């Protein structure tokens, strides 16, 4: 959270898939890396994070 968020701010949130890889322990699943950013009305990044998720592959 590089900048504070105040009451009345308008936030936009963007998500991007940055990496896909197969799971080593589960052949039916993969690990997806997401990057999330929240931007206020002054175009300042107020929140940024990376998230990993284990998701089932398509059949």
Secondary structure, DSSP 8 states (H G I E B T S, - for coil): --S---TT---EEEEEEEEEEE-SS-TTEEEEEEEEEEE-TTS-EEEEEEEEEEEE---
